[in-house]
């Protein structure tokens, strides 16, 4: 029986049914549950279907029957239909901030929709074979925040017994209002907020940040992540030491700072240079993979700390959140200055010693 429900979502826990799951269904409306979830709830929680006297139907069949309007938006990534006003796709989390005047590959004629549905089925099948992606982010945000928002119309759509998230500024993202994340990261940081939702929804902790790959310390100071910025400045200067010694003695900087007895053509020095270069490369890759997650954790901590103060108003809280977050080009200049001072200090110390 489980294969019949593979790919559907359990209304109680929000997890997707797999082929070998133990599935039970409500005898009255047909809503499927994991057996453990059914025992935990001790009843069917699809109240809307019970009140309307309807029966549960698979998501694909329900979507095929849904009427479409001109204002409905189809996600350009997965093709899922979204209601007007949503900021993110309820299936895959893709930002829906594209202009309505732009061409949308999935907003076509009725004749084209059959092909689109087939493409969507292939897309979903591909996700199901991709372990972490299919089980975490790829299945969208179905069932997200269920304990905090059960029955709340501003978060969930109970049509057809399938729980879908309606993301608004009041949506609860891991205990933080989505609107507060926008205040913190900036109104234009749609892709960053999409990553925040992904981190909160799944156990993922990595995503690629192109800027952090090449300029990790500057990026961290730009996002006011000063602890990470200082750490990467120190690590950057440490991995530069063999190069600084070579350049300081060879006159690369326009003058000779010192003269040591090091043989720069020796195997030992070459090995140290190569190791430091590899370590520097690894640090940049680590920064690129985890910069977004670290920013998400910092944003969550800062927002919760501000919101925990009962003596400030909502307006004051938002103002403090914007001040605590945001970006800072002054921070980038500060990072450059600190790094320059450390490099210069090392050269001067070497000059004093040699």
C-alpha positions, 0 to 999 in steps of 0.5 A, a space after each residue: 500500500 505504501 507505494 500508492 502514497 509515495 511522494 505524498 506528504 503525511 499531514 501529521 509530520 510533513 514528511 514525504 512517504 517512501 516506498 517502504 513506509 508503514 502507511 495507514 489511512 483515515 477510514 472516513 476521508 482517506 487521508 494517509 498517515 505514517 502508522 506512528 503519526 496516526 498513533 500519536 495523534 490518535 485521530 485524523 487531523 484533517 478537520 477541513 475534509 471532515 467538515 466538508 465531507 470530502 475525500 483525500 485525493 493525491 496531490 497531482 490529481 488535485 492540482 490537475 483539477 485546480 482552476 488557474 487564473 491569470 494572476 496565479 504564478 508558476 515557479 520557473 524552477 519546478 512549475 508549481 502553481 502559487 497564489 498571488 502575493 506569495 514571495 516563495 514557491 510553496 514547493 521548492 522555495 524558489 523566490 517568486 520576485 520576477 516581474 510579471 512582465 517577464 516570460 515564464 516558461 511554465 505559464 503557458 497555454 492549456 495545450 502546453 500544460 500536459 508537457 509541463 506536467 510530464 516535465 514536473 513528474 520527471 523533476 520530482 522523480 529525479 529529486 526522490 533519487 537525490 537523498 538529501 535534496 529530495 528528502 529535505 529541500 526538494 520536496 518543498 515546505 509541506 508541513 513546515 511549522 505544523 506544531 506552531 501553526 496548525 489551523 492557521 490560515 496565514 500559513 497553510 492551505 488545506 485544500 485536498 488534504 495536502 498541507 502547503 505553506 503560504 509564506 508571508 511576512 508573518 510566517 514562522 521560520 524556525 521561531 523567527 518571523 520571515 519579515 524579521 529576516 527581511 529586515 535583517 538581511 535586506 529587502 532585496 536579499 530574496 535568494 539569501 532568505 530562500 537559503 534561510 528557509 532551506 536551512 530551517 526546513 532541512 538539516 542542510 548547513 551548506 550552500 555556495 556563496 561565490 563572493 565568500 569563495 574569493 573574498 571571505 574576510 571582506 564578505 564577513 565584515 560586509 555582513 557584519 560577521 566580525 568574529 568570522 571576519 577576524 578569524 579568516 583575516 588571521 588565518 589568511 595572514 598566517 598562510 601568507 607568511 612563507 610568501 611574505 618572507 620571500 617577497 620581503 627579502 626579494 624586494 618584491 614590494 619595492 624594497 628589501 625589508 630583511 635578509 635571512 639565510 633561507 634557501 628559497 629554492 630548497 625542497 623544504 621551503 617549496 613544500 611549505 609554500 605549497 602546503 600554505 597555498 593548499 590550506 588557504 584554498 581549503 579555507 576559501 572553500 569552507 567559507 564559500 560553503 558555510 558563509 550563508 549558514 553562519 549568517 543564518 545562525 547569526 541572524 536568528 540569534 540576533 533577532 531572537 535576542 532583540 525580540 526577547 526584550 518585552 520593553 520595546 515596541 514592534 517598530 523599535 524591534 524592527 529598527 534594532 534588527 535593521 541596525 544589527 543586520 544589513 551590510 557595511 562597506 565601512 566593515 570592508 574597509 576596516 577588514 582591509 585596513 586590519 589585514 594590511 596592518 598585520 602584514 606590515 607589522 610582520 614585515 617590520 618585525 622580521 626587519 627588526 630580527 634580521 
